[in-house]
Amino acid sequence: MSRVGYLPLGDRLAMSAEPLVRTLVNIPPIRLLLNFLGRFAPGGRGLVILVPYAWLAFFFLIPFVIVLKISVADQIIAQPPYSALYEITEKGYLMIKLNLSNYKFLLDDALYWKAYLNSVKIAFFSALMCLIIGYPMAYGMARAQPAWRNVLLMLVVLPFWTSFLLRVYAWIGLLNNNGIINNILLGLGLIDRPIVMMKTDFAVYVGIVYSYLPFMILPLYTALEKMDMTLLEAAADLGCRPFKAFVTITVPLSLPGIIAGFSLVFIPALGEFVIPDLLGGTDTLMIGHVLWDEFFSNRAWPVASAVAIAMLSLVLVIMFVQNRLQRRAEAA
């Protein structure tokens, strides 16, 4: 690109062949204004950046502002079931009404903070189980022959070709008292009565680990596949045992993949609704189910919006910590 392409907008227009344009642009206030506006005018690079920002603004920022507005409204019997954020009085005064008691209600009622704690517990242990299961799989894929890696990757991604809801329903047929697993165990004589697996926390863990395991494997595979194998060879030449080389070399180098995979499993599992609703029992209390009940059963939109904002705030904190940890791991 020529040097002219890096000049501010006003300076480029000042070099125009049109005399009228040059005369107008050479006026100092107009030139300064054009140089200022030119910083925000989308060029080729600006247009590329503008597309994801517009997507985030339309599908994240605007809905977030709407939910935030509802969370500070009053519960009323109307359509929609919440009060307006502002009101113009008869004398023409603008009165803004913010009801923060919805957030206080979340702390006063044990149902909500217990649901948050239980969601964090289930999401954390589900992500941990995905890491325990997914790390050997990703390691084996990264060490496989190059001809087999694409096949193994396809097998990992293959479940996404089927509807998520159908895959969860399939586990109902497996875990029911008269399901496939109990029938096989009864047929082999290993048990004399069906094992209760459905409507338990065990079924929820199974469903979450099965559904989100690929999100753990893929970033781990990416981190392990690009690792320099000569480091392990050098460690072996220096007398380092394989397990110690794995702990001191492979695990630290794959730490960015571990952090990314853990976040990709933990964050969506935190607000999971479908799996606890279909596989969990009445004792499986997760914030996604509480949010659904407040919106659609109780029609308490302000309280439900406060629950959603609180959950989103928790996710943002987790994402911030994850980003800091990942940067430190990559720098190390």
Secondary structure, 3 states (H helix, E strand, C coil): CCHHHHCCHHHHHHCCCCHHHHHHHCCHHHHHHHHHHHCCCCCHHHHHHHHHHHHHHHHHHHHHHHHHHHHCCCECCCCCCECCCEEECCCCCEEECCCCHHHHHHHHCHHHHHHHHHHHHHHHHHHHHHHHHHHHHHHHHHHCCHHHHHHHHHHHHHHHHCCHHHHHHHHHHHHCCCCHHHHHHHHHCCCCCCCCCCCCHHHHHHHHHHHHHHHHHHHHHHHHHCCCCHHHHHHHHCCCCHHHHHHHHHHHHCHHHHHHHHHHHHHHHHCCCHHHHHHCCCCCCCHHHHHHHHHHHCCCHHHHHHHHHHHHHHHHHHHHHHHHHHHHHHHC
